[in-house]
Amino acid sequence: SSSKDAAYFEQVRSLKLSTAKIAAFGSTRRASSTAAEDQLLVRLVESKADVTCIFGKSWDLHVTDALRVSLEENLAMISESVRFLREATGKPVFFDAEHFFDGFRAQADYALKAVGAAVEGGAARIVLCDTNGGSLTQHIVAGVRAVREKFPKMALGIHVHNDGGLAVANTLVAVEEGCTQVQGTINGVGERCGNVDLTTVIANLELKLGKRCLPEGKLQLLRDTSRSVWEHMNMAGPSNQPYVGDSAFAHKGGIHVSAMQRNPLTYEHVQPEKVGNTRRVLISEMSGRSNVLAKLEHRYPALRDPALVAKILEDIVARENQGYSYEAADGSFDLLVRRHLGAWRPAFKLDYYRVHGLGTAGEGTDVVEATLKLQVGDEQRLCAAEGNGPVDALSHALMQALTPAFPVLRQVQLTDYKVRVVNSADGTSARVRVLIQFHYDHRDFSTIGVHENVIEASWRALVEAIEYVLLSEEERSKH
């Protein structure tokens, strides 16, 4: 529909694709033209895509109220468009029966006629669409069964949206009823409440229903694929996303963790490794000795010492009472353990830091300057940097001072910043908890700081991030 689209199809032909097929997507011809004269259909042919997919109306309400054409004309638009594309490209043509399930409930005979028009035109596949996303599973089952009964030799697909929160369930029942293609998106990205999330669908089909979706060994790349898409969108993605989210295999309660150590099936429905995820054990005041052992037993064999574990737990509880929370602060928790093991040392010695407000610059942007003086080894450094707020300025100044000695810090990116008051009843003397998330070495980690002063709390979290990265890098270089 645009010059950018045309350029895409021209360039994508140069890719060496081993399993993927490129599809060009459009609609049926306009009511006022023939298929051969319709410019959108002509451009679909010119794309030279492997597959062409067009959508057409299968709900009589849309035909009369949205297209404002006769029911008979709509059927002609469908069959003639499919036939033209099939003959002009010599390649498969898929037909998306838009609003099929709504149309089937409203006027089943016409919805099936719309599908029949596409079959008559030579469609290689019929994709049944729950475009509004409001159908229940029994609606999906009834619609798919009716189409299979009337067109038993036709290959079927399913396309659903998640407006009723049933996209995955509706997709799975459609597959069980005979659909062999699923239209969806990675992470469920799409308009309104989104399309069906292919990561969840693929995992359920392969692990629960025994349906092969991916080449051998590729299921383990599911989490990496999900995270790659979120990163391209500059979004973190929900932690509770099934199978691939950070919390999909996270465990907190001590009783749960203790039972899972004996048998993972007690609290995990699949092995996290099968989808490329990992088990996470969360540490908080609800933790028991089993949580600490499970979280770090592979990295720190010394934690099997009961007395040492007891000290760590005592330290965690004491810090929780001060406002700390280690559920999401994995970097800070690692440093806490290192301190008990004697495996921690500061990256630098701070003399002082100061933060100065400089007013506004440009179109009302607050500019702040941070100055700090610190000592790295035998060298003393005095650095200043500007930023959009005190934390941003401090972060820039800290990196400016430390990257000459520690170049690896250039790879660290601050990705999220959260502040929460932890004892609001104390009024202006209340402590604040600052949680900062960073991206480093293709993964995310977080650190925490707590203080009455939000800048000091932020400083502590920034420093812990620096120390965590440097100690992790040092540990990795030894191996």
Backbone torsions as a table, in degrees:
resi	resn	phi	psi	omega
1	SER	NA	-2.2	-179.5
2	SER	-151.1	167.9	179.1
3	SER	-65.5	-30.1	177.8
4	LYS	-65.3	-40.2	177.3
5	ASP	-62.3	-44.7	-179.6
6	ALA	-61.2	-41.4	178.8
7	ALA	-64.2	-37.7	178.9
8	TYR	-59.8	-51.1	-176.4
9	PHE	-65.4	-30.0	177.0
10	GLU	-69.1	-42.4	-177.2
11	GLN	-77.4	-32.9	-175.7
12	VAL	-67.1	-21.8	179.3
13	ARG	-66.9	-17.2	-180.0
14	SER	-84.7	-9.6	179.2
15	LEU	-74.1	142.4	176.2
16	LYS	-95.4	93.2	-175.3
17	LEU	-97.5	131.3	-177.7
18	SER	-93.5	-34.6	-178.4
19	THR	-126.7	-25.9	-175.1
20	ALA	-76.2	149.1	172.4
21	LYS	-120.0	142.9	-179.4
22	ILE	-96.4	128.9	-179.7
23	ALA	-115.7	139.0	172.7
24	ALA	-103.7	132.4	-171.4
25	PHE	-118.7	134.7	178.0
26	GLY	-158.8	-163.1	-177.5
27	SER	-118.2	174.5	175.9
28	THR	-68.0	169.8	179.7
29	ARG	-62.5	160.1	174.6
30	ARG	-72.8	157.1	179.9
31	ALA	-67.9	-23.1	-173.8
32	SER	-91.8	4.2	-177.2
33	SER	-142.5	164.6	172.9
34	THR	-81.9	167.3	-179.6
35	ALA	-62.9	-40.6	-178.2
36	ALA	-68.0	-23.1	-178.9
37	GLU	-92.8	-12.8	-176.0
38	ASP	-74.2	119.4	-173.6
39	GLN	-64.7	-33.4	179.6
40	LEU	-67.1	-42.7	178.1
41	LEU	-65.1	-37.9	177.7
42	VAL	-62.0	-41.2	179.6
43	ARG	-68.3	-32.7	175.1
44	LEU	-62.2	-40.3	177.1
45	VAL	-64.9	-43.6	-177.9
46	GLU	-66.4	-19.9	179.5
47	SER	-65.9	-23.7	-178.0
48	LYS	56.2	32.4	179.0
49	ALA	-68.5	160.3	179.0
50	ASP	-67.5	-32.8	-177.3
51	VAL	-139.6	143.6	171.9
52	THR	-112.7	134.7	179.8
53	CYS	-127.6	125.2	177.6
54	ILE	-125.3	151.9	177.4
55	PHE	-110.9	151.5	176.7
56	GLY	-147.7	163.7	-174.5
57	LYS	-78.8	132.4	175.0
58	SER	-121.7	3.5	178.2
59	TRP	-108.6	120.6	-175.9
60	ASP	-58.3	-30.6	177.6
61	LEU	-59.2	-42.1	-180.0
62	HIS	-69.5	-35.2	-179.6
63	VAL	-63.8	-47.0	-175.6
64	THR	-81.3	-34.7	-173.5
65	ASP	-98.8	-32.5	-179.0
66	ALA	-94.6	-53.7	178.7
67	LEU	-77.8	-31.7	-177.7
68	ARG	58.1	49.1	173.8
69	VAL	-127.4	171.7	178.7
70	SER	-74.0	158.4	178.9
71	LEU	-62.9	-36.1	179.9
72	GLU	-69.2	-39.6	179.2
73	GLU	-63.9	-38.4	178.6
74	ASN	-61.2	-42.2	178.5
75	LEU	-63.1	-38.7	177.8
76	ALA	-66.1	-40.3	178.3
77	MET	-59.1	-39.2	-179.2
78	ILE	-67.8	-55.8	-174.4
79	SER	-64.5	-42.5	-178.3
80	GLU	-67.5	-37.3	180.0
81	SER	-67.1	-45.1	179.4
82	VAL	-62.5	-45.2	-178.5
83	ARG	-63.0	-43.4	180.0
84	PHE	-60.4	-47.3	-177.8
85	LEU	-65.8	-39.8	-179.6
86	ARG	-63.8	-44.0	-178.7
87	GLU	-73.5	-35.6	-176.5
88	ALA	-76.6	-31.8	-177.6
89	THR	-98.9	-29.4	-174.7
90	GLY	69.4	16.5	-178.3
91	LYS	-124.5	167.6	-177.0
92	PRO	-60.7	144.5	175.0
93	VAL	-122.7	124.8	176.3
94	PHE	-100.6	145.4	176.7
95	PHE	-118.0	122.3	174.6
96	ASP	-91.3	111.6	178.0
97	ALA	-80.5	91.4	-173.9
98	GLU	-65.2	138.6	179.3
99	HIS	57.6	31.2	-174.1
100	PHE	-60.7	-45.9	-172.9
101	PHE	-71.3	-34.7	172.6
102	ASP	-64.9	-43.1	179.5
103	GLY	-66.2	-37.2	-179.4
104	PHE	-65.4	-37.8	178.8
105	ARG	-71.8	-32.4	-177.1
106	ALA	-81.8	-44.9	-177.2
107	GLN	-152.7	85.0	-172.8
108	ALA	-58.6	-40.8	-177.1
109	ASP	-60.1	-42.3	-177.6
110	TYR	-72.2	-39.0	178.1
111	ALA	-58.8	-41.4	179.2
112	LEU	-70.5	-32.7	175.5
113	LYS	-64.0	-38.0	178.5
114	ALA	-62.8	-42.9	176.5
115	VAL	-62.9	-43.0	179.9
116	GLY	-61.6	-33.7	178.4
117	ALA	-64.3	-39.6	178.2
118	ALA	-69.1	-39.4	177.1
119	VAL	-61.8	-43.7	179.0
120	GLU	-61.6	-35.6	179.9
121	GLY	-75.1	-10.4	176.7
122	GLY	102.6	24.7	179.1
123	ALA	-62.3	138.1	177.9
124	ALA	-81.5	-21.7	-178.3
125	ARG	-156.0	142.3	175.8
126	ILE	-110.3	123.8	179.5
127	VAL	-108.1	118.4	-178.1
128	LEU	-87.8	127.7	-169.8
129	CYS	-114.6	131.7	167.3
130	ASP	-100.9	75.3	-168.8
131	THR	-64.4	-36.6	179.2
132	ASN	-83.7	-12.3	175.3
133	GLY	71.6	19.8	-176.0
134	GLY	-107.9	4.5	-177.7
135	SER	-75.8	148.2	173.4
136	LEU	-91.6	166.5	-175.5
137	THR	-60.6	-35.7	-179.8
138	GLN	-67.3	-28.3	175.4
139	HIS	-68.3	-40.5	179.2
140	ILE	-63.5	-47.7	-179.1
141	VAL	-58.1	-47.6	-178.1
142	ALA	-62.3	-42.6	-178.4
143	GLY	-67.0	-46.0	-179.5
144	VAL	-64.0	-42.4	-179.8
145	ARG	-61.7	-40.3	-179.4
146	ALA	-64.5	-41.6	179.5
147	VAL	-68.1	-41.6	179.5
148	ARG	-63.8	-37.1	-179.9
149	GLU	-68.2	-39.2	-177.5
150	LYS	-81.9	-31.9	-178.6
151	PHE	-128.1	69.3	-171.0
152	PRO	-63.6	-23.7	-177.3
153	LYS	-94.9	-2.7	-175.7
154	MET	-85.6	131.6	174.4
155	ALA	-72.7	134.8	-174.8
156	LEU	-117.5	151.3	173.1
157	GLY	-128.5	170.4	-179.8
158	ILE	-131.8	138.9	-179.8
159	HIS	-138.9	112.0	-177.4
160	VAL	-130.4	155.6	172.4
161	HIS	-110.0	169.6	-168.7
162	ASN	-108.5	26.5	-175.2
163	ASP	-64.4	-26.5	176.1
164	GLY	-100.3	7.0	-179.0
165	GLY	72.3	18.8	-174.5
166	LEU	-120.3	16.8	-173.5
167	ALA	-58.5	-47.3	-178.6
168	VAL	-67.0	-45.8	179.5
169	ALA	-60.7	-43.5	179.8
170	ASN	-64.6	-36.7	178.5
171	THR	-67.2	-43.7	-177.8
172	LEU	-64.4	-42.0	179.5
173	VAL	-68.2	-32.4	177.5
174	ALA	-64.5	-41.4	177.4
175	VAL	-64.4	-42.7	178.5
176	GLU	-63.5	-26.0	178.2
177	GLU	-87.1	-1.3	173.4
178	GLY	123.1	-3.8	176.6
179	CYS	-70.1	136.2	-178.1
180	THR	-113.1	-2.2	176.2
181	GLN	-127.3	140.2	175.3
182	VAL	-119.7	123.9	171.4
183	GLN	-96.1	125.3	179.0
184	GLY	-165.0	-166.4	-179.9
185	THR	-136.5	153.8	172.9
186	ILE	-63.6	129.7	179.9
187	ASN	69.8	8.0	177.2
188	GLY	72.6	18.5	-179.1
189	VAL	-63.3	133.1	179.0
190	GLY	171.7	174.7	-176.0
191	GLU	-66.8	156.3	-177.9
192	ARG	55.9	-115.8	-178.6
193	CYS	-90.9	4.5	173.5
194	GLY	99.0	163.0	170.2
195	ASN	-80.2	178.6	176.9
196	VAL	-69.2	141.7	-179.0
197	ASP	-81.0	111.9	-177.8
198	LEU	-66.1	-27.0	179.6
199	THR	-64.6	-41.1	178.6
200	THR	-70.9	-41.0	-179.7
201	VAL	-62.9	-48.0	-177.8
202	ILE	-60.9	-45.4	-179.6
203	ALA	-62.3	-43.3	179.7
204	ASN	-66.7	-42.3	-179.9
205	LEU	-63.6	-44.1	-177.1
206	GLU	-75.7	-44.9	-172.0
207	LEU	-89.2	-26.7	-175.9
208	LYS	-106.4	-34.6	-176.0
209	LEU	-109.0	-2.6	177.0
210	GLY	68.4	25.8	179.6
211	LYS	-97.3	124.4	178.7
212	ARG	-76.1	122.6	178.2
213	CYS	-112.9	-34.2	-172.0
214	LEU	-122.6	158.1	172.8
215	PRO	-59.5	157.9	-178.3
216	GLU	-53.5	131.3	176.0
217	GLY	85.3	-5.7	-176.0
218	LYS	-84.8	-17.6	-179.2
219	LEU	-61.4	-30.4	179.6
220	GLN	-66.7	-11.5	178.9
221	LEU	-93.7	6.3	-173.8
222	LEU	-62.2	-47.3	-179.4
223	ARG	-64.9	-42.8	179.2
224	ASP	-60.9	-39.7	179.1
225	THR	-64.4	-44.4	178.6
226	SER	-59.4	-48.1	-177.9
227	ARG	-66.1	-34.7	178.9
228	SER	-62.9	-41.5	179.3
229	VAL	-66.7	-44.0	177.6
230	TRP	-59.0	-41.2	-178.5
231	GLU	-66.3	-38.6	177.3
232	HIS	-63.5	-29.6	178.5
233	MET	-87.0	-2.5	-176.9
234	ASN	58.7	42.2	177.7
235	MET	-129.1	151.1	-179.9
236	ALA	-80.5	-30.2	-176.3
237	GLY	81.5	151.0	-177.9
238	PRO	-69.5	135.2	-179.0
239	SER	-67.8	-24.1	-178.2
240	ASN	-95.7	19.5	175.8
241	GLN	-62.4	126.7	-176.8
242	PRO	-56.1	141.8	176.0
243	TYR	69.5	-47.0	-170.1
244	VAL	-108.4	-9.6	-178.0
245	GLY	-74.8	160.3	180.0
246	ASP	-61.4	-29.5	-177.2
247	SER	-98.1	4.1	-175.3
248	ALA	-61.6	-30.8	179.7
249	PHE	-130.1	41.8	-179.9
250	ALA	-98.6	139.4	-176.8
251	HIS	-132.3	137.6	-174.9
252	LYS	-121.4	-52.9	-175.6
253	GLY	-60.0	133.9	-178.1
254	GLY	-58.6	-38.7	179.1
255	ILE	-64.9	-40.5	178.2
256	HIS	-61.2	-48.8	-176.6
257	VAL	-64.0	-41.3	179.9
258	SER	-61.2	-43.6	178.8
259	ALA	-66.6	-39.3	-177.0
260	MET	-68.3	-30.6	177.0
261	GLN	-64.3	-32.5	177.8
262	ARG	-77.0	-38.6	179.4
263	ASN	-156.4	108.7	-177.0
264	PRO	-57.9	-23.4	-179.4
265	LEU	-64.6	-16.0	-178.8
266	THR	-63.8	-31.9	-178.4
267	TYR	-137.9	15.1	177.0
268	GLU	-133.4	126.9	-176.2
269	HIS	-81.1	-22.3	172.2
270	VAL	-143.7	165.9	175.6
271	GLN	-76.9	126.0	-177.0
272	PRO	-58.3	-30.5	-177.8
273	GLU	-63.8	-24.7	-177.1
274	LYS	-66.2	-25.2	178.6
275	VAL	-112.5	15.3	177.5
276	GLY	78.7	15.2	179.6
277	ASN	-100.7	177.2	179.8
278	THR	-134.3	155.3	176.2
279	ARG	-76.8	136.8	176.4
280	ARG	-121.5	132.7	175.1
281	VAL	-109.5	120.5	-175.9
282	LEU	-89.4	144.3	-177.2
283	ILE	-113.0	124.5	177.0
284	SER	-158.0	-170.5	179.8
285	GLU	-66.8	-13.8	176.8
286	MET	-83.3	-6.1	-174.1
287	SER	-71.6	154.5	170.8
288	GLY	-120.4	-176.5	179.4
289	ARG	-58.5	-34.4	-177.8
290	SER	-63.8	-34.0	178.7
291	ASN	-62.9	-47.3	-178.3
292	VAL	-64.1	-44.0	-179.7
293	LEU	-63.7	-43.9	-178.2
294	ALA	-66.1	-35.5	-176.0
295	LYS	-71.0	-37.5	-171.0
296	LEU	-127.4	14.6	-174.6
297	GLU	-64.7	-29.9	-179.7
298	HIS	-77.8	-31.7	-177.4
299	ARG	-88.3	-32.0	-174.6
300	TYR	-130.9	83.8	179.0
301	PRO	-56.9	-26.1	-179.1
302	ALA	-64.4	-17.4	-179.9
303	LEU	-69.6	-4.9	175.1
304	ARG	-75.0	-9.1	176.0
305	ASP	-71.2	113.6	-176.2
306	PRO	-57.0	-37.9	-178.5
307	ALA	-66.2	-39.2	-179.9
308	LEU	-68.4	-41.9	178.0
309	VAL	-61.7	-40.9	179.8
310	ALA	-61.7	-39.7	179.0
311	LYS	-66.2	-39.7	179.2
312	ILE	-64.8	-43.9	178.5
313	LEU	-62.2	-40.8	178.5
314	GLU	-62.7	-40.5	178.7
315	ASP	-65.3	-42.6	179.6
316	ILE	-60.2	-47.5	-179.1
317	VAL	-61.6	-42.5	-179.9
318	ALA	-63.1	-42.0	-180.0
319	ARG	-70.8	-34.6	175.0
320	GLU	-59.9	-38.6	179.2
321	ASN	-65.8	-24.8	178.2
322	GLN	-85.1	-10.2	179.3
323	GLY	118.3	-3.5	178.7
324	TYR	-73.0	153.9	174.1
325	SER	-146.4	121.2	-173.5
326	TYR	-101.1	8.3	-179.9
327	GLU	-58.3	-44.8	-177.3
328	ALA	-106.8	-7.6	-175.5
329	ALA	-96.8	68.7	-176.7
330	ASP	-66.6	-33.7	178.3
331	GLY	-65.5	-44.3	179.2
332	SER	-67.3	-36.2	177.9
333	PHE	-63.9	-40.5	178.6
334	ASP	-60.3	-40.6	179.0
335	LEU	-67.8	-36.9	177.5
336	LEU	-59.1	-44.8	179.9
337	VAL	-66.2	-41.9	179.5
338	ARG	-58.7	-37.5	179.7
339	ARG	-63.6	-39.7	178.8
340	HIS	-70.4	-27.6	-179.9
341	LEU	-88.7	-4.7	-176.6
342	GLY	73.5	22.4	-177.1
343	ALA	-107.9	24.6	-179.6
344	TRP	-123.4	143.4	170.5
345	ARG	-149.5	147.9	-177.2
346	PRO	-68.4	147.7	179.9
347	ALA	-79.3	-23.1	-178.3
348	PHE	-159.7	170.0	175.7
349	LYS	-114.7	122.0	-178.2
350	LEU	-86.4	131.7	170.6
351	ASP	-88.1	-52.2	176.6
352	TYR	-168.5	161.6	166.3
353	TYR	-137.6	149.4	177.8
354	ARG	-135.7	146.8	177.7
355	VAL	-123.1	127.7	-177.4
356	HIS	-120.8	132.0	173.5
357	GLY	-82.1	128.8	-177.7
358	LEU	-108.8	13.0	179.5
359	GLY	83.0	-140.3	-175.2
360	THR	-120.6	157.1	176.3
361	ALA	-140.4	145.8	179.8
362	GLY	66.4	-134.7	-175.9
363	GLU	-90.9	65.7	173.8
364	GLY	75.9	17.9	-179.4
365	THR	-80.2	127.1	177.8
366	ASP	-74.8	126.3	178.8
367	VAL	-114.4	130.1	-178.9
368	VAL	-124.6	144.3	177.5
369	GLU	-113.0	134.9	175.7
370	ALA	-117.0	133.2	177.0
371	THR	-122.2	135.1	178.0
372	LEU	-143.3	151.6	177.9
373	LYS	-127.6	126.4	-178.2
374	LEU	-147.7	169.7	-178.0
375	GLN	-123.9	125.4	176.6
376	VAL	-114.8	108.9	-174.3
377	GLY	64.0	-123.4	179.2
378	ASP	-96.7	0.8	-174.9
379	GLU	-104.1	134.7	178.0
380	GLN	-103.9	137.8	-176.3
381	ARG	-131.4	139.1	175.9
382	LEU	-122.4	117.4	-174.8
383	CYS	-132.8	150.7	175.9
384	ALA	-135.9	146.3	179.6
385	ALA	-152.2	152.7	176.9
386	GLU	-101.7	156.7	178.1
387	GLY	-161.4	170.0	177.4
388	ASN	-86.4	74.6	-176.5
389	GLY	110.6	163.1	-173.9
390	PRO	-64.3	-38.8	-177.8
391	VAL	-68.4	-43.3	178.2
392	ASP	-61.6	-41.8	179.4
393	ALA	-66.0	-43.6	177.8
394	LEU	-61.3	-42.3	-180.0
395	SER	-61.5	-44.8	179.2
396	HIS	-63.5	-43.9	-179.0
397	ALA	-65.2	-40.8	-179.8
398	LEU	-64.0	-45.4	178.8
399	MET	-65.3	-38.2	178.3
400	GLN	-60.7	-38.2	-178.0
401	ALA	-76.6	-30.5	-170.1
402	LEU	-102.8	-25.8	-175.2
403	THR	-62.7	-30.1	175.9
404	PRO	-60.1	-35.7	179.6
405	ALA	-86.7	-28.7	-176.7
406	PHE	-131.3	81.0	-176.4
407	PRO	-58.9	-25.1	-177.8
408	VAL	-60.7	-22.2	-178.2
409	LEU	-67.4	-16.2	177.3
410	ARG	-65.1	-20.6	-179.2
411	GLN	-83.7	-9.1	-175.5
412	VAL	-86.1	129.0	178.9
413	GLN	-121.2	132.0	173.7
414	LEU	-81.1	119.7	-173.3
415	THR	-111.8	-21.3	-178.8
416	ASP	-156.1	149.8	-177.0
417	TYR	-142.5	124.3	-178.3
418	LYS	-131.1	140.4	178.6
419	VAL	-126.6	138.0	177.3
420	ARG	-145.2	137.0	174.0
421	VAL	-78.5	129.3	-173.3
422	VAL	-103.7	-15.0	174.4
423	ASN	-141.0	70.7	-171.4
424	SER	-62.3	-20.5	-179.2
425	ALA	-66.4	-17.2	-178.3
426	ASP	-84.7	3.1	176.2
427	GLY	65.4	-134.3	-175.4
428	THR	-68.8	-16.2	177.8
429	SER	-93.2	10.2	-178.7
430	ALA	-65.9	147.4	175.8
431	ARG	-82.2	151.2	176.0
432	VAL	-119.0	145.4	177.4
433	ARG	-107.5	125.2	177.6
434	VAL	-112.1	125.0	177.0
435	LEU	-117.7	121.2	-178.5
436	ILE	-117.7	132.2	178.5
437	GLN	-104.3	140.0	-179.3
438	PHE	-128.0	156.5	174.1
439	HIS	-116.4	128.1	-176.7
440	TYR	-157.3	134.4	175.7
441	ASP	55.5	45.9	176.5
442	HIS	64.1	24.6	177.9
443	ARG	-150.6	167.3	179.6
444	ASP	-109.5	147.6	171.7
445	PHE	-146.3	162.5	-177.3
446	SER	-134.0	152.1	175.5
447	THR	-131.3	163.1	-172.0
448	ILE	-133.9	149.2	174.3
449	GLY	-142.0	142.5	-179.7
450	VAL	-131.9	132.9	178.7
451	HIS	-170.2	164.3	175.1
452	GLU	-68.9	-27.4	-179.4
453	ASN	-99.6	121.8	-175.8
454	VAL	-64.1	-30.3	179.1
455	ILE	-70.5	-41.9	178.3
456	GLU	-65.7	-40.5	177.3
457	ALA	-61.2	-41.0	178.8
458	SER	-65.7	-41.6	178.5
459	TRP	-59.0	-44.3	-179.0
460	ARG	-62.8	-39.8	178.1
461	ALA	-67.5	-38.5	177.8
462	LEU	-63.2	-44.7	-179.5
463	VAL	-63.9	-40.6	179.6
464	GLU	-64.1	-35.1	177.5
465	ALA	-63.5	-44.3	178.1
466	ILE	-59.1	-48.7	-177.8
467	GLU	-65.1	-37.9	-179.9
468	TYR	-63.5	-45.1	-179.5
469	VAL	-64.0	-46.3	-176.5
470	LEU	-66.4	-41.1	178.4
471	LEU	-68.9	-37.1	178.0
472	SER	-66.1	-40.6	179.8
473	GLU	-66.9	-40.4	177.7
474	GLU	-63.2	-40.6	179.0
475	GLU	-65.6	-40.5	-179.7
476	ARG	-67.0	-36.4	-179.1
477	SER	-66.9	-25.9	178.2
478	LYS	-71.4	-23.4	-178.7
479	HIS	-97.9	NA	NA
